[in-house]
Amino acid sequence: MALTKMKLVNIIGMMSYLDDTVSVLGRTGVFQPDETAEFFSDNESMIPISSSNEYSPMLDKLKELMIGAGIRAEIVDSDEYDDVSLDRIRSFINDTESQLGELITVRDNLNSEIVVCDENIEKAKHFVGLDLDISKISDCEYIITRFGRLPKDSYLKLQAYSENPYVEFFPCTKDDVYYWGVYVTPLSEADNIDRIFSRLFFEKVEISDINNKPADYVDQQTKLKTKLSEDKAKVDKDIEAYTKEHKTEILKVFTALCKQHAYVSIKNHACKYRRSFVLVGWIPADYEGQIKEALDKIDTVEVTFTRGEDEMKHSPPVKLKNRFFFRPFEYYTEMYGLPNAREIDPSWFLALTYTLLFGIMFADVGQGIMLLIAAIYMYKKMKMPLGALLIPCAISSTIFGFIFGSVFGFEELLNPVYKALFGLNEKPVDVMEGNTTMILIFGAVGIGVVLLIIAMILNIVSCFKRHDVGGALFGVNGVAGLVFYVSLIVGLVCSLVLNIQLMTTPYIIFLIVLPLILIFLREPLSKLIRGERKIFESGIGSFIVDNLFEMFEVMLSYVTNTMSFLRVGAFVLVHAGMMKVVFVLAGMFGPVGYTITIILGNILVAALEALLVGIQVLRLEYYEMFSRFYIGDGRKYEPVTVKDI
C-alpha cells in the first residue's frame, strides 16, 4: 500500500564506453532515462546526443518478413547475436529477404490472381444463361449492349414501357433481390434508353474482358483458379519448410535488433561533455546494487545514486506497489492520475470503499454470483483489468445480498436459512419496509460522513508529506475543515436526533465559527508559515471579496458531497423496485412465460445495475473523496525494456 522507492542514477564516463553502458542498462530492464541536461544548472557545455536509430529499418523489414511467413514475434532467451556486427545482421536480413521474401512475394501475387479469378467468376456466373459470344456482341457497330442487374421491383415496372420497342430487358439469372441480364439498344436511341434504365436503378457490370460465352468463361476461370491454387500450395510448403529451418535463428536476430533498438533510445537521452558522456535516469531502489555492480565492470564509468525524495523538483517517476487485493484497483487510480512521489497511493482506500459501496448498491446473492462468473471470464479469458477488480465487488454484492435477503429478486427465499442459522422468522433487513427505508437513507448519509472524514484525514497526512503545513492546518480539507465538519455533524445529530443540546455558544464559536475563520484566512496564514512577506498580493479588499464567494462554495461542497451518498441507499431501493416490476410482468403470463420473464428480467436488471452502480460508485470516489485529498499529477515509471519493442 505504498509507492516503490525510486533512486536517481547519475552516470559519467568516456564517450568510447557509452554503447557498453547503455547496453548494460538496457539489459536490466529497470532503467528509465531522463533528460540529462535538465539536472544540471550549468548545462551550456553539454551537447545532447541525438543519433538516428539505424536498427529501425532493419527491424521493420524483419517484422514484415516474419508477418508474411506467419512467424509470431517474440523475444527469445538468447544473446548469440548481441555482439555481432551491424553489417552481419544486415547481411542476414538481406539473405532472408532474397529467399523468404521472394517466396512471400510469389505467394502474394498468386493470392491476388486467385482473387481476380473469384471476381471474374462471380461477375460472369450471372450471365451463364446467355448463349452468345460476348466478344462478337461487343464488336457490333450500330448496337449498344448493356450488361448488369435490375432490382426485382424495377423489373416489374418495365411493363409501363411496353409501347417502346427498345425498352426490353433479357434476364439471364436471378436471386432474391436482382435480375441479372442485358438490354440492347440502337446507337441512335442509346442516350434515351440509358436514362430510362438509370431511373429504374439499373447497375451496369463491365464484362468487356469476356471474349467468349459466359459459361465457357466461367469454366476457364475456374480451371485457372485451380491451377493458381495448386501453385500457391507448393509455395506455401516452401515457405513452411524455410520457416521451420530458420525460425530459431530469425527470432534470435529479431531479439538482438529489439535490444539494440531499445539501447539507442537510452543513448539519445545522454549528453556529451567534452570527451565524456553524462546519463541520468531512474531505477527502483532495490536494484541499486545490481546496477552498480554491472557498471563498475566498465572502465572509466562512475555512477552515483540519489534518493528520489531528495530530487522532488525533477518529479521522480511513480511505480505503484500494492498487495494482491488492492492491486486490481490501480487501474482506477491510473485512470484518475498517478500520485506524485510525495502523495499517498489511494489504491488501498479505493479498493476498500469501492468494494463496500458496490456491494451495498448491488446487493443480490444470485446476481452477485452471476457478476462473479462474468468478472472471472473477463479477467481470465479476455484479460480485462476491469474483470479483476469486479471479482471482489461481486463477492461483496453476494454478501450484502445475503444480508438483505435477495436472491434473483426473490425476497423470501432465504427465510429458512435465517431460521436455521439465527433463529429468525424472516430476513434481518427488509429494504421495502417503511422504517427500514429511512434507516437505509440515513445509513447511506452516515457512510458518506465517515468516508469524507477519512478523506480529510488522508489529506492532512498527504499535506504534511508534501510539506504543505498551511494546507494541513487551515485548508478546507485540513484540520480546520475537519473540525468544522465533524463539529457541525455531531452538533446537528445531537440536537435533532438525540435531543441533546450540544450546540451551545462556546461550542459554536470555537468549533464552528473559528475553524471557518481559519479556512477563510488559510492563504495569508500559509504564507506566514512559509515566511513570505507579501501576504495580500492584490490587496485586503480584493482578498475579502474573492474569499467570501469561495467560502460560499466551500460550505456548499460540504453539503453536496455529503448528500451525494444518498444514492447508495437509493440504489438498494431501486434494485428491489425493479425486481418487483419484473415479477409483476411475469405474473401476467403462464408458467413458461413466467420463467422466461424472470430469467430475462434478471439478466436485464443485473446488466443495467452493474453498469450504473459501477459508474456511480466511481463518481463518488473521484468527485466526493479523491477531490478532497488527492492530486494525481505523478508520472508513470516506464523503464526501457526489450519486450516493449
VOGU-3710 file (C-alpha; in Angstrom, 3 decimals, decimal comma):
1> maltkmklvn> 0,000/0,000/0,000  2,790/2,390/-0,920  4,916/3,691/-3,734  8,078/1,902/-4,788  11,076/3,908/-3,608  12,981/5,310/-6,579  16,592/6,365/-6,939  18,194/8,775/-9,368  21,165/7,291/-11,229  23,878/9,708/-12,379
11> iigmmsyldd> 26,410/8,113/-14,748  29,537/9,657/-16,247  32,250/8,056/-18,383  34,356/8,327/-21,522  32,401/8,587/-24,805  34,009/5,402/-26,123  32,183/3,421/-23,388  28,722/4,905/-23,921  27,460/1,978/-26,017  28,624/-0,534/-23,411
21> tvsvlgrtgv> 26,922/1,494/-20,686  23,542/1,733/-22,398  23,709/-1,996/-23,226  24,179/-2,829/-19,554  21,331/-0,512/-18,534  19,083/-1,875/-21,271  19,633/-5,480/-20,209  18,456/-4,731/-16,674  15,017/-3,679/-17,926  14,598/-1,313/-14,960
31> fqpdetaeff> 16,296/1,896/-16,137  14,135/4,862/-17,153  16,279/7,559/-18,796  15,521/11,212/-18,195  16,531/14,445/-19,910  20,098/14,733/-18,660  20,621/18,462/-19,308  17,707/19,400/-17,052  19,568/18,053/-13,998  22,457/20,491/-14,332
41> sdnesmipis> 22,209/24,248/-13,898  25,384/24,840/-15,915  24,499/22,820/-18,999  25,649/25,128/-21,797  28,695/22,945/-22,413  26,562/19,801/-22,641  25,711/18,645/-26,155  22,672/16,350/-26,491  23,449/13,063/-28,216  20,882/12,592/-30,930
51> ssneyspmld> 21,693/9,705/-33,228  19,351/8,150/-35,747  18,193/4,680/-34,886  19,792/2,659/-37,685  18,191/-0,501/-36,314  14,627/0,653/-37,049  14,643/-0,029/-40,839  16,134/-3,488/-40,337  13,699/-4,265/-37,531  10,754/-3,140/-39,656
61> klkelmigag> 11,931/-5,229/-42,607  12,401/-8,333/-40,435  8,968/-7,833/-38,858  7,426/-7,625/-42,316  9,082/-10,886/-43,346  8,016/-12,592/-40,118  4,406/-11,494/-40,607  4,464/-12,743/-44,182  5,837/-16,111/-43,060  3,443/-16,400/-40,106
71> iraeivdsde> 6,222/-16,243/-37,506  4,917/-14,812/-34,242  7,136/-12,001/-32,994  8,570/-12,895/-29,596  11,666/-12,194/-27,555  13,756/-15,331/-27,040  16,281/-16,015/-24,333  19,418/-15,723/-26,420  22,454/-13,443/-26,568  24,055/-15,116/-29,598
81> yddvsldrir> 23,730/-12,009/-31,783  24,239/-9,378/-29,074  27,862/-8,736/-30,020  27,505/-9,409/-33,745  28,398/-6,511/-36,057  25,692/-4,468/-37,717  26,914/-5,496/-41,165  26,476/-9,192/-40,353  22,915/-8,640/-39,129  22,149/-6,571/-42,222
91> sfindtesql> 23,587/-9,343/-44,405  21,400/-11,936/-42,647  18,273/-9,864/-43,243  19,183/-9,309/-46,909  19,686/-13,057/-47,400  16,366/-13,761/-45,674  14,620/-11,199/-47,856  16,099/-12,636/-51,059  14,942/-16,157/-50,188  11,956/-15,952/-47,884
101> gelitvrdnl> 10,870/-12,554/-49,198  10,812/-13,821/-52,774  8,624/-16,771/-51,791  6,252/-14,442/-49,931  6,058/-12,138/-52,966  5,235/-15,065/-55,270  2,573/-16,291/-52,842  1,039/-12,819/-52,527  0,930/-12,439/-56,324  -0,778/-15,814/-56,632
111> nseivvcden> -3,279/-14,758/-53,980  -4,012/-11,595/-55,949  -4,552/-13,591/-59,133  -6,872/-16,007/-57,298  -8,894/-13,040/-56,020  -9,180/-11,743/-59,600  -10,408/-15,175/-60,732  -13,023/-15,192/-57,979  -14,182/-11,740/-59,044  -14,365/-12,795/-62,695
121> iekakhfvgl> -16,307/-15,972/-61,839  -18,690/-14,028/-59,577  -19,233/-11,468/-62,332  -19,714/-13,890/-65,214  -21,814/-16,546/-63,468  -24,863/-14,265/-63,534  -24,859/-14,373/-67,343  -24,307/-18,068/-67,959  -27,828/-18,293/-69,353  -26,762/-16,096/-72,271
131> dldiskisdc> -25,677/-18,436/-75,051  -23,824/-15,773/-77,034  -20,195/-14,913/-77,659  -19,619/-11,672/-75,714  -16,740/-10,573/-77,978  -18,982/-10,722/-81,063  -21,677/-8,665/-79,346  -19,096/-6,061/-78,360  -17,907/-5,809/-81,975  -21,345/-4,651/-83,216
141> eyiitrfgrl> -21,001/-1,161/-84,731  -24,604/0,167/-84,541  -25,923/-1,665/-81,496  -25,098/-0,935/-77,825  -25,270/-3,790/-75,311  -25,511/-3,163/-71,538  -24,895/-5,977/-69,060  -25,903/-5,560/-65,420  -28,529/-6,102/-62,768  -32,006/-4,710/-62,192
151> pkdsylklqa> -33,910/-4,736/-58,873  -36,911/-7,076/-58,908  -39,443/-4,300/-58,344  -37,880/-2,306/-61,207  -38,175/-5,340/-63,477  -41,923/-5,322/-62,886  -42,078/-1,620/-63,775  -40,781/-2,384/-67,277  -44,387/-3,127/-68,251  -45,018/0,618/-68,195
161> ysenpyveff> -42,663/0,951/-71,179  -44,260/-1,812/-73,261  -45,079/0,647/-76,067  -41,382/1,439/-76,523  -39,866/-1,399/-78,577  -36,353/-0,522/-77,462  -37,040/-0,907/-73,713  -36,510/-4,622/-73,397  -34,540/-6,416/-70,680  -33,387/-10,019/-71,185
171> pctkddvyyw> -32,798/-11,726/-67,808  -30,196/-14,467/-67,562  -30,269/-15,349/-63,843  -31,906/-14,001/-60,701  -31,513/-14,049/-56,944  -33,616/-12,774/-54,038  -33,020/-9,127/-54,907  -31,945/-8,751/-58,543  -32,488/-9,901/-62,093  -29,175/-10,221/-63,916
181> gvyvtplsea> -29,247/-9,751/-67,669  -28,804/-7,469/-70,651  -30,620/-4,838/-72,660  -29,826/-3,925/-76,268  -30,455/-0,581/-77,944  -29,611/1,029/-81,271  -26,825/3,582/-81,131  -29,276/6,371/-82,042  -31,549/5,559/-79,046  -28,789/4,771/-76,535
191> dnidrifsrl> -28,968/8,000/-74,520  -32,738/7,839/-74,082  -32,799/4,116/-73,196  -29,874/4,549/-70,750  -31,812/7,298/-68,949  -34,877/5,053/-68,616  -32,882/2,175/-67,147  -30,975/4,558/-64,889  -34,294/5,695/-63,385  -35,076/2,012/-62,831
201> ffekveisdi> -31,806/1,703/-60,827  -30,061/-0,495/-63,368  -26,459/-1,193/-62,283  -24,022/-1,793/-65,098  -21,490/-4,628/-64,901  -18,377/-4,372/-67,053  -17,655/-7,702/-68,774  -15,674/-6,492/-71,775  -12,822/-8,801/-70,759  -15,011/-11,862/-71,501
211> nnkpadyvdq> -14,077/-12,968/-75,020  -16,361/-15,992/-75,376  -19,599/-17,380/-73,951  -20,143/-16,638/-70,207  -20,433/-20,347/-69,390  -17,143/-21,067/-71,172  -15,515/-18,088/-69,459  -16,600/-19,326/-66,016  -15,203/-22,756/-66,793  -11,927/-21,201/-68,000
221> qtklktklse> -11,540/-19,044/-64,897  -12,384/-21,978/-62,613  -9,622/-24,081/-64,172  -7,196/-21,147/-63,905  -8,089/-20,692/-60,233  -7,449/-24,397/-59,595  -4,032/-24,130/-61,241  -3,156/-21,000/-59,253  -4,290/-22,640/-56,013  -2,046/-25,643/-56,707
231> dkakvdkdie> 0,909/-23,319/-57,367  0,146/-21,408/-54,168  0,021/-24,635/-52,157  3,517/-25,507/-53,386  4,830/-22,057/-52,438  3,164/-22,348/-49,028  5,046/-25,597/-48,463  8,312/-23,933/-49,450  7,621/-21,055/-47,011  6,722/-23,526/-44,283
241> aytkehktei> 9,899/-25,518/-44,887  12,067/-22,387/-44,848  10,362/-21,134/-41,700  10,810/-24,445/-39,920  14,517/-24,471/-40,747  15,334/-20,819/-39,975  12,709/-19,732/-37,424  15,008/-20,095/-34,406  17,748/-18,011/-35,991  15,271/-15,388/-37,226
251> lkvftalckq> 13,902/-14,937/-33,693  17,429/-14,631/-32,301  18,214/-11,860/-34,772  14,859/-10,254/-34,045  15,656/-10,289/-30,314  19,080/-8,754/-30,913  17,576/-5,987/-33,065  14,945/-5,234/-30,417  17,674/-4,930/-27,803  19,787/-2,590/-29,910
261> hayvsiknha> 16,707/-0,554/-30,801  15,968/-0,133/-27,091  19,563/0,742/-26,261  19,559/3,584/-28,785  16,512/5,100/-27,058  18,570/5,232/-23,829  21,601/6,627/-25,646  19,598/9,533/-27,057  18,934/10,816/-23,522  22,655/11,217/-22,800
271> ckyrrsfvlv> 24,718/14,375/-23,220  28,308/14,841/-24,345  30,545/16,906/-22,063  33,987/17,411/-23,618  35,261/13,840/-24,142  32,830/12,293/-21,671  29,174/11,386/-21,621  26,647/12,054/-18,856  23,496/9,984/-18,465  20,744/10,385/-15,871
281> gwipadyegq> 17,784/8,127/-15,139  15,655/6,398/-12,544  15,557/2,892/-11,071  13,685/1,227/-8,191  15,850/1,467/-5,070  16,003/-2,334/-4,772  18,090/-2,527/-7,965  20,848/-0,161/-6,823  23,312/-2,963/-6,036  22,670/-4,749/-9,329
291> ikealdkidt> 23,147/-1,581/-11,394  26,293/-0,543/-9,514  27,879/-3,979/-9,846  27,200/-4,091/-13,586  28,504/-0,566/-14,292  31,610/-0,980/-12,121  32,840/-3,541/-14,656  33,066/-0,852/-17,377  36,299/1,179/-17,442  36,117/4,949/-16,705
301> vevtftrged> 32,418/4,792/-15,817  31,389/6,267/-12,477  27,896/6,039/-11,032  26,205/7,783/-8,101  22,760/7,265/-6,624  20,435/9,821/-5,037  17,203/9,166/-3,186  14,092/10,106/-5,114  12,832/12,052/-2,074  15,812/14,389/-2,478
311> emkhsppvkl> 15,036/15,048/-6,149  11,387/16,089/-5,912  11,911/19,103/-8,168  12,608/16,651/-11,019  9,361/14,720/-10,391  10,558/11,134/-9,815  8,515/8,564/-11,764  5,948/6,572/-9,822  5,569/2,818/-9,572  2,621/1,581/-7,516
321> knrfffrpfe> 3,243/-1,266/-5,079  0,136/-2,898/-3,632  -0,878/-6,224/-2,213  -2,947/-8,770/-4,115  -6,383/-7,467/-3,057  -5,608/-3,809/-3,772  -3,590/-4,275/-6,975  -6,529/-4,528/-9,427  -7,784/-1,113/-8,278  -4,593/0,514/-9,528
331> yytemyglpn> -6,492/0,541/-12,832  -8,895/3,173/-11,483  -6,076/5,055/-9,757  -4,131/5,372/-13,010  -7,310/6,405/-14,806  -7,610/9,401/-12,453  -3,867/10,099/-12,375  -0,870/8,581/-10,644  0,192/10,027/-7,285  3,321/12,096/-7,182
341> areidpswfl> 6,217/10,908/-5,051  5,022/12,867/-2,003  1,421/11,680/-2,119  -0,420/8,764/-0,613  -1,250/5,960/-3,014  -5,073/5,867/-2,787  -5,431/2,381/-4,320  -5,995/0,699/-0,930  -8,615/3,279/0,071  -10,264/2,991/-3,334
351> altytllfgi> -10,301/-0,821/-3,116  -11,959/-0,914/0,297  -14,531/1,818/-0,290  -15,384/0,809/-3,871  -15,914/-2,816/-2,866  -18,067/-1,804/0,115  -20,262/0,689/-1,756  -20,641/-1,542/-4,811  -21,725/-4,460/-2,623  -24,369/-2,378/-0,825
361> mfadvgqgim> -25,773/-0,885/-4,038  -25,766/-4,177/-5,988  -26,951/-6,430/-3,178  -28,307/-9,698/-4,554  -26,990/-13,211/-3,943  -27,936/-14,618/-7,341  -26,970/-11,613/-9,423  -23,768/-11,261/-7,404  -22,796/-14,813/-8,356  -23,670/-14,050/-11,991
371> lliaaiymyk> -21,422/-10,987/-11,861  -18,654/-13,053/-10,256  -18,738/-15,578/-13,121  -18,725/-12,752/-15,687  -15,841/-10,997/-13,892  -13,735/-14,161/-13,790  -14,355/-14,700/-17,516  -13,431/-11,066/-18,284  -10,220/-11,385/-16,290  -9,083/-14,900/-17,239
381> kmkmplgall> -10,222/-15,181/-20,846  -10,467/-11,597/-22,088  -7,540/-10,293/-19,980  -9,543/-7,209/-18,995  -8,243/-5,336/-15,920  -11,828/-4,356/-15,145  -12,635/-8,031/-14,571  -10,033/-8,344/-11,808  -11,489/-5,513/-9,728  -15,075/-6,703/-10,291
391> ipcaisstif> -14,307/-10,040/-8,613  -14,164/-8,632/-5,040  -17,107/-6,356/-5,893  -19,193/-9,369/-6,927  -18,283/-11,201/-3,708  -19,284/-8,107/-1,715  -22,586/-7,967/-3,623  -23,286/-11,589/-2,741  -22,577/-10,972/0,953  -24,832/-7,912/1,142
401> gfifgsvfgf> -27,441/-9,772/-0,887  -27,474/-12,384/1,877  -27,904/-9,617/4,487  -30,778/-8,036/2,541  -32,279/-11,451/1,715  -32,454/-11,047/-2,067  -31,787/-13,933/-4,480  -32,563/-13,095/-8,114  -35,213/-10,750/-6,726  -36,879/-13,431/-4,566
411> eellnpvyka> -37,103/-11,679/-1,207  -38,354/-14,616/0,898  -36,204/-17,423/-0,499  -33,588/-17,300/2,279  -36,028/-17,187/5,226  -35,492/-20,900/6,051  -31,738/-20,260/6,137  -32,151/-17,382/8,596  -34,417/-19,588/10,698  -31,904/-22,435/10,782
421> lfglnekpvd> -28,811/-20,275/11,395  -30,040/-17,406/13,513  -33,497/-18,418/14,722  -35,120/-15,575/12,775  -38,561/-15,933/11,244  -37,657/-13,636/8,356  -34,690/-11,839/6,832  -32,902/-9,344/9,089  -33,235/-6,367/6,715  -36,395/-5,769/4,693
431> vmegnttmil> -35,456/-2,886/2,416  -39,036/-2,200/1,317  -40,369/-1,743/4,846  -41,032/1,914/5,754  -38,823/2,082/8,850  -36,010/0,185/7,144  -36,139/2,549/4,175  -35,442/5,546/6,398  -32,631/3,665/8,139  -31,064/2,895/4,730
441> ifgavgigvv> -31,241/6,541/3,686  -29,741/7,842/6,935  -27,240/4,981/6,958  -26,063/5,931/3,447  -25,513/9,525/4,577  -23,701/8,214/7,661  -21,374/6,138/5,467  -20,713/9,256/3,411  -19,859/11,288/6,507  -17,389/8,649/7,715
451> lliiamilni> -15,723/8,358/4,313  -15,432/12,123/3,916  -13,846/12,363/7,382  -11,334/9,660/6,395  -10,634/11,546/3,144  -9,902/14,713/5,140  -7,551/12,826/7,461  -5,753/11,419/4,409  -5,457/14,958/3,050  -3,853/16,155/6,296
461> vscfkrhdvg> -1,306/13,329/6,118  -0,679/13,989/2,430  -0,184/17,735/3,038  2,422/17,041/5,704  4,193/14,656/3,297  4,252/17,472/0,711  5,476/19,897/3,405  2,317/21,950/2,936  1,795/22,841/6,596  -0,658/25,631/5,800
471> galfgvngva> -2,889/23,303/3,782  -2,726/20,647/6,505  -3,767/23,069/9,248  -6,013/25,650/7,604  -7,219/24,040/4,377  -10,815/23,212/3,515  -9,864/19,562/3,993  -7,230/20,264/6,640  -7,519/20,302/10,416  -9,727/23,404/10,372
481> glvfyvsliv> -12,092/21,888/7,804  -12,166/18,570/9,659  -13,007/20,230/12,988  -15,725/22,324/11,362  -17,316/19,393/9,533  -17,212/16,937/12,453  -18,440/19,549/14,939  -21,332/20,559/12,682  -22,399/16,954/12,032  -22,110/15,942/15,710
491> glvcslvlni> -23,967/19,060/16,820  -26,832/18,550/14,374  -27,186/14,838/15,172  -27,223/15,504/18,931  -29,747/18,322/18,601  -32,114/16,852/16,022  -31,875/13,095/16,671  -30,635/12,518/20,223  -32,292/15,644/21,691  -29,005/16,676/23,335
501> qlmttpyiif> -28,431/20,431/23,269  -24,781/20,377/22,338  -24,863/23,499/20,161  -24,009/25,973/22,921  -22,444/29,376/22,297  -18,856/28,280/23,155  -19,319/25,156/21,012  -20,459/27,225/18,036  -17,763/29,888/18,467  -14,743/27,613/18,979
511> livlplilif> -15,685/24,529/16,948  -17,683/26,008/14,052  -17,058/29,745/13,659  -13,321/29,745/14,485  -12,480/26,914/12,008  -14,404/28,819/9,323  -12,352/31,943/10,049  -9,140/29,915/9,775  -10,315/28,453/6,451  -11,136/31,987/5,274
521> lreplsklir> -7,614/33,144/6,200  -5,832/29,970/5,023  -3,892/31,714/2,238  -2,283/34,515/4,328  -1,729/32,138/7,256  0,036/29,659/4,960  2,268/32,431/3,608  3,159/33,455/7,166  4,201/29,884/7,932  6,335/29,787/4,780
531> gerkifesgi> 7,943/33,099/5,803  6,648/35,091/2,847  6,455/38,855/3,317  3,797/39,788/0,797  0,651/38,296/2,326  -2,084/40,054/0,338  -0,833/40,292/-3,246  -3,945/42,038/-4,623  -4,877/43,968/-1,513  -7,033/43,166/1,508
541> gsfivdnlfe> -10,267/44,299/-0,145  -9,824/42,064/-3,169  -8,846/39,172/-0,889  -12,018/39,538/1,222  -14,344/39,734/-1,791  -12,761/36,742/-3,534  -12,775/34,586/-0,423  -16,364/35,421/0,515  -17,518/33,844/-2,750  -15,114/30,966/-2,258
551> mfevmlsyvt> -16,411/30,344/1,274  -19,915/30,030/-0,100  -18,645/27,357/-2,496  -16,828/25,624/0,375  -19,979/25,487/2,517  -21,969/24,209/-0,444  -19,384/21,493/-1,169  -19,716/20,064/2,372  -23,467/19,742/1,875  -23,446/18,405/-1,690
561> ntmsflrvga> -20,629/15,918/-1,045  -22,482/14,512/1,943  -25,856/14,347/0,186  -24,286/12,597/-2,805  -24,094/9,440/-0,718  -27,906/9,274/-0,661  -27,555/7,387/-3,941  -26,059/4,458/-2,015  -29,330/3,869/-0,170  -31,391/4,818/-3,208
571> fvlvhagmmk> -29,860/2,061/-5,337  -30,763/-0,546/-2,700  -34,376/0,530/-3,071  -34,112/0,760/-6,859  -32,974/-2,871/-7,080  -35,930/-4,093/-5,010  -38,318/-1,917/-7,013  -37,045/-3,049/-10,411  -37,259/-6,708/-9,442  -40,807/-6,165/-8,160
581> vvfvlagmfg> -41,724/-4,816/-11,611  -40,180/-7,922/-13,198  -42,318/-10,196/-11,001  -45,466/-8,190/-11,810  -44,784/-8,604/-15,528  -44,024/-12,314/-15,082  -47,348/-12,798/-13,302  -49,160/-11,795/-16,482  -48,025/-14,998/-18,230  -48,373/-18,729/-17,746
591> pvgytitiil> -45,719/-20,980/-16,152  -43,420/-20,983/-19,201  -43,766/-17,256/-19,815  -43,290/-16,609/-16,088  -39,966/-18,474/-16,051  -38,700/-16,811/-19,227  -39,662/-13,353/-17,947  -37,907/-13,922/-14,618  -34,717/-15,088/-16,379  -34,667/-12,273/-18,918
601> gnilvaalea> -35,641/-9,736/-16,268  -32,762/-10,786/-14,020  -30,280/-10,591/-16,890  -31,516/-7,134/-17,881  -31,612/-5,779/-14,322  -28,206/-7,250/-13,450  -26,536/-5,811/-16,572  -28,157/-2,407/-16,167  -27,486/-2,144/-12,443  -23,890/-3,369/-12,708
611> llvgiqvlrl> -23,183/-0,641/-15,256  -24,968/2,116/-13,319  -23,623/1,098/-9,919  -20,076/0,836/-11,251  -20,292/4,351/-12,706  -21,998/5,885/-9,663  -19,531/4,412/-7,162  -16,633/5,604/-9,313  -18,201/9,052/-9,357  -18,371/9,038/-5,545
621> eyyemfsrfy> -14,728/8,009/-5,404  -13,459/10,627/-7,827  -15,645/13,642/-7,091  -16,556/13,296/-3,438  -13,453/11,663/-1,945  -10,448/11,936/-4,284  -11,101/15,648/-4,779  -10,524/16,195/-1,039  -7,117/14,596/-0,629  -5,639/13,523/-3,949
631> igdgrkyepv> -3,795/15,478/-6,653  -2,723/12,682/-9,020  -0,110/14,606/-11,032  2,616/11,949/-10,926  4,290/10,469/-13,985  4,418/6,753/-14,653  7,566/4,699/-14,232  8,260/3,361/-17,728  11,682/1,705/-17,953  13,184/0,836/-21,303
641> tvkdi> 12,593/-2,863/-21,889  13,137/-5,026/-24,923  9,684/-6,585/-24,667  8,052/-3,173/-25,184  9,685/-3,008/-28,604
//
